[in-house]
């Protein structure tokens, strides 16, 4: 690797408690490297977008996250 710092974000699915409680999903993914955080609290609903080197959605597997985010670091350390 080139030693550059990469910033990744992994969005988790709602847990059972959040689903039972009717919790709203507050993160939208654009399919690329940006996510939008939506706050639904009145009176000040807002949206804030954040860009990352990689965004892993709720359907991402541990293997995908490891392969993309961790394996290059592990490989570089072991050389």
N, C-alpha and C positions, 0 to 999 in steps of 0.2 A: 504494500500500500504506500501511499504518498504521505502518510502521517496526518492527513487532514481530519479534523473532527467532523463526524457525521451526527446529525440529530434525527432520531427516529421517534415516531409516536405510534403506539398500539392502542386501538380503541377496543374496549372490552364490551361484550354484550351485557344487557341488563341481567342482574341476578334474580333469583326467584322472588326475593322480598320486594325488589323494585317492580317486578312484573305484577305481583299480587296487589301492591299499593297503587298501581296505575301510574307509576312514574313515567314522565315524558322523556323520550330520547332527546338529548340536548346537543348532539354532535351530528353534523352533516359532513359527509366526505364528498369531494368533488371528483373522485376517481383518479386523481393525480396526487400531488404532494401537499394539498391544502385541506384543512378541515375548518369548519365554522362551528364555533361554540355559541349556542343560543340560550340566553337566560329568559325564563318565562315568568319571572317574578314581577308582579305589578307593583308600582305603576311604571317601572322602567325596564320594559323588555328591551333586550339588546342583542346584537350579534357581533362577534369578534372572529376574524379569520387569522389563522396561523399557518405558516408554511414550514415544511420539514423536508429533509433529504428523502425520507421515506415515510409513508403513512400506511400502517397495517390496519385493515378494517376488522370488523367483528368476526368475519369468517376466516381470518388468517390462522394458520396452524403454527404450533410451536416450531416445527421444522422450517417453515418459511421464514419466521422471524430469526431463528438461529442462523440459517444459511445466509441471509442477507445482512444481518446486523452484527452477529457475534463471531461467526466463523472466520471472517477476514482478520479480526483482532486476535483471535486465538492462534491462527496460522502465523501471523506476524510475530507474536510473542515466542512461539516455539521454534522459530528459525534461528 
